[in-house]
Amino acid sequence: MYRCAKCKERVMGDINNVGIQCTVCGSKMFYKERPNVKKEIKNQ
Ligand SMILES: [Zn+2]
């Protein structure tokens, strides 16, 4: 999962694909969204 660097829209697909861009703002800059950004720790 990735997010647009501009509008923070979630981007589906592989950013390694040439030509992929944000469907909202058209940006081609993305960053990888980490699943554990929140400081929530669950003991399982
Ligand atoms: Zn965007």
N, CA, C, O and the ligand as a Tripos MOL2 file, in Angstrom:
@<TRIPOS>MOLECULE
protein
  177   175    45     0     0
PROTEIN
NO_CHARGES

@<TRIPOS>ATOM
      1 N           0.8360   -1.1970    0.0000 N.3       1 MET1
      2 CA          0.0000    0.0000    0.0000 C.3       1 MET1
      3 C           0.8720    1.2480    0.0000 C.2       1 MET1
      4 O           1.8510    1.3550    0.7380 O.2       1 MET1
      5 N           0.4840    2.1770   -0.8450 N.am      2 TYR2
      6 CA          1.2430    3.4190   -0.9220 C.3       2 TYR2
      7 C           0.2940    4.6050   -0.7980 C.2       2 TYR2
      8 O          -0.9180    4.4890   -0.9810 O.2       2 TYR2
      9 N           0.8820    5.7300   -0.4860 N.am      3 ARG3
     10 CA          0.0750    6.9440   -0.4400 C.3       3 ARG3
     11 C           0.7050    8.0230   -1.3040 C.2       3 ARG3
     12 O           1.9250    8.1090   -1.4420 O.2       3 ARG3
     13 N          -0.1500    8.8270   -1.8720 N.am      4 CYS4
     14 CA          0.3120    9.9570   -2.6690 C.3       4 CYS4
     15 C           1.0580   10.9400   -1.7600 C.2       4 CYS4
     16 O           0.6200   11.2340   -0.6480 O.2       4 CYS4
     17 N           2.1710   11.4310   -2.2460 N.am      5 ALA5
     18 CA          2.9680   12.3560   -1.4410 C.3       5 ALA5
     19 C           2.3100   13.7230   -1.3270 C.2       5 ALA5
     20 O           2.6410   14.5130   -0.4420 O.2       5 ALA5
     21 N           1.3830   13.9910   -2.2220 N.am      6 LYS6
     22 CA          0.7460   15.3180   -2.2160 C.3       6 LYS6
     23 C          -0.5690   15.3200   -1.4590 C.2       6 LYS6
     24 O          -0.7530   16.0810   -0.5090 O.2       6 LYS6
     25 N          -1.4850   14.4580   -1.8900 N.am      7 CYS7
     26 CA         -2.8300   14.5220   -1.3240 C.3       7 CYS7
     27 C          -3.1170   13.3850   -0.3620 C.2       7 CYS7
     28 O          -4.2130   13.2880    0.1890 O.2       7 CYS7
     29 N          -2.1350   12.5310   -0.1640 N.am      8 LYS8
     30 CA         -2.2600   11.4450    0.8050 C.3       8 LYS8
     31 C          -3.3210   10.4170    0.4180 C.2       8 LYS8
     32 O          -3.7750    9.6270    1.2450 O.2       8 LYS8
     33 N          -3.6950   10.4460   -0.8300 N.am      9 GLU9
     34 CA         -4.6610    9.4720   -1.3010 C.3       9 GLU9
     35 C          -3.9960    8.1040   -1.3780 C.2       9 GLU9
     36 O          -2.8450    7.9790   -1.7960 O.2       9 GLU9
     37 N          -4.7240    7.1070   -0.9770 N.am     10 ARG10
     38 CA         -4.1810    5.7620   -1.0820 C.3      10 ARG10
     39 C          -4.1080    5.3380   -2.5450 C.2      10 ARG10
     40 O          -5.0200    5.5900   -3.3330 O.2      10 ARG10
     41 N          -3.0250    4.7020   -2.8750 N.am     11 VAL11
     42 CA         -2.8190    4.2850   -4.2490 C.3      11 VAL11
     43 C          -2.7440    2.7710   -4.3160 C.2      11 VAL11
     44 O          -1.9160    2.1360   -3.6620 O.2      11 VAL11
     45 N          -3.6110    2.2250   -5.1050 N.am     12 MET12
     46 CA         -3.5990    0.7840   -5.3110 C.3      12 MET12
     47 C          -2.6480    0.4400   -6.4530 C.2      12 MET12
     48 O          -2.5390    1.1790   -7.4320 O.2      12 MET12
     49 N          -1.9880   -0.6510   -6.3160 N.am     13 GLY13
     50 CA         -1.1330   -1.1040   -7.4000 C.3      13 GLY13
     51 C           0.3380   -1.0020   -7.0520 C.2      13 GLY13
     52 O           0.7170   -0.6470   -5.9360 O.2      13 GLY13
     53 N           1.1380   -1.3190   -8.0240 N.am     14 ASP14
     54 CA          2.5760   -1.3520   -7.8270 C.3      14 ASP14
     55 C           3.2050   -0.0780   -8.3740 C.2      14 ASP14
     56 O           3.1260    0.1960   -9.5720 O.2      14 ASP14
     57 N           3.8240    0.6930   -7.5030 N.am     15 ILE15
     58 CA          4.4150    1.9540   -7.9480 C.3      15 ILE15
     59 C           5.6440    1.7220   -8.7950 C.2      15 ILE15
     60 O           6.1800    2.6580   -9.3890 O.2      15 ILE15
     61 N           6.0940    0.4850   -8.8550 N.am     16 ASN16
     62 CA          7.2190    0.1700   -9.7240 C.3      16 ASN16
     63 C           6.7920    0.1500  -11.1860 C.2      16 ASN16
     64 O           7.6250    0.1810  -12.0920 O.2      16 ASN16
     65 N           5.4970    0.0960  -11.3970 N.am     17 ASN17
     66 CA          5.0050    0.1410  -12.7630 C.3      17 ASN17
     67 C           5.2180    1.5360  -13.3370 C.2      17 ASN17
     68 O           4.9280    2.5400  -12.6860 O.2      17 ASN17
     69 N           5.7170    1.5820  -14.5370 N.am     18 VAL18
     70 CA          5.9650    2.8760  -15.1710 C.3      18 VAL18
     71 C           4.6420    3.5250  -15.5540 C.2      18 VAL18
     72 O           3.7840    2.8900  -16.1670 O.2      18 VAL18
     73 N           4.4860    4.7700  -15.1950 N.am     19 GLY19
     74 CA          3.3110    5.5080  -15.6310 C.3      19 GLY19
     75 C           2.2090    5.5810  -14.6070 C.2      19 GLY19
     76 O           1.2030    6.2560  -14.8250 O.2      19 GLY19
     77 N           2.3780    4.8980  -13.4930 N.am     20 ILE20
     78 CA          1.3250    4.9680  -12.4780 C.3      20 ILE20
     79 C           1.3220    6.3490  -11.8490 C.2      20 ILE20
     80 O           2.3750    6.9480  -11.6260 O.2      20 ILE20
     81 N           0.1420    6.8390  -11.5710 N.am     21 GLN21
     82 CA          0.0530    8.1390  -10.9310 C.3      21 GLN21
     83 C          -1.2100    8.2290  -10.1010 C.2      21 GLN21
     84 O          -2.1380    7.4330  -10.2480 O.2      21 GLN21
     85 N          -1.2210    9.2090   -9.2360 N.am     22 CYS22
     86 CA         -2.3610    9.4020   -8.3590 C.3      22 CYS22
     87 C          -3.6100    9.6980   -9.1710 C.2      22 CYS22
     88 O          -3.5850   10.5160  -10.0900 O.2      22 CYS22
     89 N          -4.6980    9.0320   -8.8280 N.am     23 THR23
     90 CA         -5.9350    9.2340   -9.5710 C.3      23 THR23
     91 C          -6.6220   10.5250   -9.1740 C.2      23 THR23
     92 O          -7.5390   10.9790   -9.8600 O.2      23 THR23
     93 N          -6.1920   11.1160   -8.0850 N.am     24 VAL24
     94 CA         -6.8300   12.3240   -7.5900 C.3      24 VAL24
     95 C          -6.1240   13.5840   -8.0890 C.2      24 VAL24
     96 O          -6.7510   14.4710   -8.6680 O.2      24 VAL24
     97 N          -4.8140   13.6500   -7.8570 N.am     25 CYS25
     98 CA         -4.0960   14.8750   -8.1870 C.3      25 CYS25
     99 C          -3.0880   14.6890   -9.3190 C.2      25 CYS25
    100 O          -2.5120   15.6580   -9.8140 O.2      25 CYS25
    101 N          -2.8820   13.4400   -9.7220 N.am     26 GLY26
    102 CA         -1.9860   13.1940  -10.8420 C.3      26 GLY26
    103 C          -0.5200   13.1460  -10.4650 C.2      26 GLY26
    104 O           0.3490   13.0410  -11.3300 O.2      26 GLY26
    105 N          -0.2470   13.2210   -9.1830 N.am     27 SER27
    106 CA          1.1310   13.1800   -8.7320 C.3      27 SER27
    107 C           1.7480   11.8140   -8.9930 C.2      27 SER27
    108 O           1.0650   10.7910   -8.9600 O.2      27 SER27
    109 N           3.0310   11.8170   -9.2480 N.am     28 LYS28
    110 CA          3.7340   10.5560   -9.4580 C.3      28 LYS28
    111 C           4.7080   10.2790   -8.3220 C.2      28 LYS28
    112 O           5.6000    9.4360   -8.4250 O.2      28 LYS28
    113 N           4.5100   11.0080   -7.2500 N.am     29 MET29
    114 CA          5.3660   10.7870   -6.0930 C.3      29 MET29
    115 C           4.5590   10.0810   -5.0120 C.2      29 MET29
    116 O           3.4730   10.5170   -4.6290 O.2      29 MET29
    117 N           5.1160    8.9990   -4.5420 N.am     30 PHE30
    118 CA          4.4150    8.2290   -3.5270 C.3      30 PHE30
    119 C           5.3720    7.8320   -2.4200 C.2      30 PHE30
    120 O           6.5910    7.8330   -2.5920 O.2      30 PHE30
    121 N           4.8080    7.5030   -1.3180 N.am     31 TYR31
    122 CA          5.6380    6.9180   -0.2680 C.3      31 TYR31
    123 C           4.9460    5.6840    0.2660 C.2      31 TYR31
    124 O           3.7250    5.5490    0.2020 O.2      31 TYR31
    125 N           5.7350    4.8160    0.7790 N.am     32 LYS32
    126 CA          5.2080    3.5560    1.2450 C.3      32 LYS32
    127 C           4.5260    3.7430    2.5870 C.2      32 LYS32
    128 O           5.0680    4.3360    3.5200 O.2      32 LYS32
    129 N           3.3280    3.2180    2.6430 N.am     33 GLU33
    130 CA          2.5730    3.3430    3.8810 C.3      33 GLU33
    131 C           2.9120    2.1750    4.8010 C.2      33 GLU33
    132 O           2.7730    1.0050    4.4460 O.2      33 GLU33
    133 N           3.3560    2.5400    5.9820 N.am     34 ARG34
    134 CA          3.6830    1.4830    6.9350 C.3      34 ARG34
    135 C           2.4550    1.1130    7.7530 C.2      34 ARG34
    136 O           1.7250    1.9850    8.2260 O.2      34 ARG34
    137 N           2.2380   -0.1630    7.9110 N.am     35 PRO35
    138 CA          1.0600   -0.6280    8.6350 C.3      35 PRO35
    139 C           1.1290   -0.3350   10.1260 C.2      35 PRO35
    140 O           0.1010   -0.3540   10.8030 O.2      35 PRO35
    141 N           2.3020   -0.0690   10.6400 N.am     36 ASN36
    142 CA          2.4630    0.1070   12.0810 C.3      36 ASN36
    143 C           2.8850    1.5300   12.4320 C.2      36 ASN36
    144 O           3.7330    1.7520   13.2970 O.2      36 ASN36
    145 N           2.2770    2.4750   11.7450 N.am     37 VAL37
    146 CA          2.6100    3.8660   12.0180 C.3      37 VAL37
    147 C           2.1200    4.2850   13.3850 C.2      37 VAL37
    148 O           2.8150    4.9820   14.1250 O.2      37 VAL37
    149 N           0.9350    3.8590   13.7060 N.am     38 LYS38
    150 CA          0.3700    4.2030   15.0020 C.3      38 LYS38
    151 C           1.1400    3.4990   16.1180 C.2      38 LYS38
    152 O           1.6170    2.3730   15.9780 O.2      38 LYS38
    153 N           1.2310    4.2010   17.1950 N.am     39 LYS39
    154 CA          1.9600    3.6220   18.3240 C.3      39 LYS39
    155 C           1.0270    2.7650   19.1840 C.2      39 LYS39
    156 O           0.8980    2.9420   20.3950 O.2      39 LYS39
    157 N           0.4110    1.8670   18.5110 N.am     40 GLU40
    158 CA         -0.4720    0.9470   19.2240 C.3      40 GLU40
    159 C           0.1720   -0.4280   19.2440 C.2      40 GLU40
    160 O           0.5110   -1.0000   18.2080 O.2      40 GLU40
    161 N           0.3240   -0.9200   20.4160 N.am     41 ILE41
    162 CA          0.9440   -2.2370   20.5430 C.3      41 ILE41
    163 C          -0.0610   -3.2240   21.1250 C.2      41 ILE41
    164 O          -0.5850   -3.0490   22.2260 O.2      41 ILE41
    165 N          -0.2980   -4.2330   20.3650 N.am     42 LYS42
    166 CA         -1.2290   -5.2380   20.8470 C.3      42 LYS42
    167 C          -0.4810   -6.5420   21.1250 C.2      42 LYS42
    168 O           0.2280   -7.0670   20.2670 O.2      42 LYS42
    169 N          -0.6480   -7.0220   22.2840 N.am     43 ASN43
    170 CA         -0.0260   -8.3040   22.6020 C.3      43 ASN43
    171 C          -0.9400   -9.4440   22.1550 C.2      43 ASN43
    172 O          -2.0620   -9.6020   22.6370 O.2      43 ASN43
    173 N          -0.4320  -10.2040   21.2460 N.am     44 GLN44
    174 CA         -1.2500  -11.2990   20.7400 C.3      44 GLN44
    175 C          -0.5360  -12.6280   20.9680 C.2      44 GLN44
    176 O          -1.0630  -13.6820   20.6100 O.2      44 GLN44
    177 ZN         -2.5500   12.6250   -5.1220 Zn       45 ZN45
@<TRIPOS>BOND
     1     1     2 1
     2     2     3 1
     3     3     4 2
     4     3     5 am
     5     5     6 1
     6     6     7 1
     7     7     8 2
     8     7     9 am
     9     9    10 1
    10    10    11 1
    11    11    12 2
    12    11    13 am
    13    13    14 1
    14    14    15 1
    15    15    16 2
    16    15    17 am
    17    17    18 1
    18    18    19 1
    19    19    20 2
    20    19    21 am
    21    21    22 1
    22    22    23 1
    23    23    24 2
    24    23    25 am
    25    25    26 1
    26    26    27 1
    27    27    28 2
    28    27    29 am
    29    29    30 1
    30    30    31 1
    31    31    32 2
    32    31    33 am
    33    33    34 1
    34    34    35 1
    35    35    36 2
    36    35    37 am
    37    37    38 1
    38    38    39 1
    39    39    40 2
    40    39    41 am
    41    41    42 1
    42    42    43 1
    43    43    44 2
    44    43    45 am
    45    45    46 1
    46    46    47 1
    47    47    48 2
    48    47    49 am
    49    49    50 1
    50    50    51 1
    51    51    52 2
    52    51    53 am
    53    53    54 1
    54    54    55 1
    55    55    56 2
    56    55    57 am
    57    57    58 1
    58    58    59 1
    59    59    60 2
    60    59    61 am
    61    61    62 1
    62    62    63 1
    63    63    64 2
    64    63    65 am
    65    65    66 1
    66    66    67 1
    67    67    68 2
    68    67    69 am
    69    69    70 1
    70    70    71 1
    71    71    72 2
    72    71    73 am
    73    73    74 1
    74    74    75 1
    75    75    76 2
    76    75    77 am
    77    77    78 1
    78    78    79 1
    79    79    80 2
    80    79    81 am
    81    81    82 1
    82    82    83 1
    83    83    84 2
    84    83    85 am
    85    85    86 1
    86    86    87 1
    87    87    88 2
    88    87    89 am
    89    89    90 1
    90    90    91 1
    91    91    92 2
    92    91    93 am
    93    93    94 1
    94    94    95 1
    95    95    96 2
    96    95    97 am
    97    97    98 1
    98    98    99 1
    99    99   100 2
   100    99   101 am
   101   101   102 1
   102   102   103 1
   103   103   104 2
   104   103   105 am
   105   105   106 1
   106   106   107 1
   107   107   108 2
   108   107   109 am
   109   109   110 1
   110   110   111 1
   111   111   112 2
   112   111   113 am
   113   113   114 1
   114   114   115 1
   115   115   116 2
   116   115   117 am
   117   117   118 1
   118   118   119 1
   119   119   120 2
   120   119   121 am
   121   121   122 1
   122   122   123 1
   123   123   124 2
   124   123   125 am
   125   125   126 1
   126   126   127 1
   127   127   128 2
   128   127   129 am
   129   129   130 1
   130   130   131 1
   131   131   132 2
   132   131   133 am
   133   133   134 1
   134   134   135 1
   135   135   136 2
   136   135   137 am
   137   137   138 1
   138   138   139 1
   139   139   140 2
   140   139   141 am
   141   141   142 1
   142   142   143 1
   143   143   144 2
   144   143   145 am
   145   145   146 1
   146   146   147 1
   147   147   148 2
   148   147   149 am
   149   149   150 1
   150   150   151 1
   151   151   152 2
   152   151   153 am
   153   153   154 1
   154   154   155 1
   155   155   156 2
   156   155   157 am
   157   157   158 1
   158   158   159 1
   159   159   160 2
   160   159   161 am
   161   161   162 1
   162   162   163 1
   163   163   164 2
   164   163   165 am
   165   165   166 1
   166   166   167 1
   167   167   168 2
   168   167   169 am
   169   169   170 1
   170   170   171 1
   171   171   172 2
   172   171   173 am
   173   173   174 1
   174   174   175 1
   175   175   176 2
@<TRIPOS>SUBSTRUCTURE
     1 MET1         2 RESIDUE 1 A MET
     2 TYR2         6 RESIDUE 1 A TYR
     3 ARG3        10 RESIDUE 1 A ARG
     4 CYS4        14 RESIDUE 1 A CYS
     5 ALA5        18 RESIDUE 1 A ALA
     6 LYS6        22 RESIDUE 1 A LYS
     7 CYS7        26 RESIDUE 1 A CYS
     8 LYS8        30 RESIDUE 1 A LYS
     9 GLU9        34 RESIDUE 1 A GLU
    10 ARG10       38 RESIDUE 1 A ARG
    11 VAL11       42 RESIDUE 1 A VAL
    12 MET12       46 RESIDUE 1 A MET
    13 GLY13       50 RESIDUE 1 A GLY
    14 ASP14       54 RESIDUE 1 A ASP
    15 ILE15       58 RESIDUE 1 A ILE
    16 ASN16       62 RESIDUE 1 A ASN
    17 ASN17       66 RESIDUE 1 A ASN
    18 VAL18       70 RESIDUE 1 A VAL
    19 GLY19       74 RESIDUE 1 A GLY
    20 ILE20       78 RESIDUE 1 A ILE
    21 GLN21       82 RESIDUE 1 A GLN
    22 CYS22       86 RESIDUE 1 A CYS
    23 THR23       90 RESIDUE 1 A THR
    24 VAL24       94 RESIDUE 1 A VAL
    25 CYS25       98 RESIDUE 1 A CYS
    26 GLY26      102 RESIDUE 1 A GLY
    27 SER27      106 RESIDUE 1 A SER
    28 LYS28      110 RESIDUE 1 A LYS
    29 MET29      114 RESIDUE 1 A MET
    30 PHE30      118 RESIDUE 1 A PHE
    31 TYR31      122 RESIDUE 1 A TYR
    32 LYS32      126 RESIDUE 1 A LYS
    33 GLU33      130 RESIDUE 1 A GLU
    34 ARG34      134 RESIDUE 1 A ARG
    35 PRO35      138 RESIDUE 1 A PRO
    36 ASN36      142 RESIDUE 1 A ASN
    37 VAL37      146 RESIDUE 1 A VAL
    38 LYS38      150 RESIDUE 1 A LYS
    39 LYS39      154 RESIDUE 1 A LYS
    40 GLU40      158 RESIDUE 1 A GLU
    41 ILE41      162 RESIDUE 1 A ILE
    42 LYS42      166 RESIDUE 1 A LYS
    43 ASN43      170 RESIDUE 1 A ASN
    44 GLN44      174 RESIDUE 1 A GLN
    45 ZN45       177 GROUP 0 **** ****
